[in-house]
Amino acid sequence: MDKRKLEQFRKRLEQKQQDLMRTVSRTEQDGRVADEEATQDIADKAINSYTKEFLFHQSNADRGLLQMVDEALQRIHDGTYGLCITCGEELNPKRIDAVPWARYCISCQEKVEQMGVLR
């Protein structure tokens, strides 16, 4: 991958990283606020519980994506960005353009997803 293209991906990934860190922080704050709210009846408690559960799942998804973005930035630093972490093949340019934090080529991604279903 040429240096200009690599620099574009680095900037996109760093922006995504900053956005995700803000989102995770905001979600954690919203979860703390939900914990602090005094609930009075069973309906309020149910809504509060649902809200906390929703925020927890949202935060987990954002953290997982943040980890993939961090790993992609590390691969840029290591000089392995754009290569499948399993087989070492070059990722399809359209794939990496659509998902700059992609770790696997299409073939390996399909295998990973099949294994996830079997677990």
Summary of the structure (lengths in Angstrom):
residues: 119
radius of gyration: 18.9
end to end distance: 35.4
largest distance: 61.0
contacts: 296
relative contact order: 0.12
helix: 76%
strand: 2%
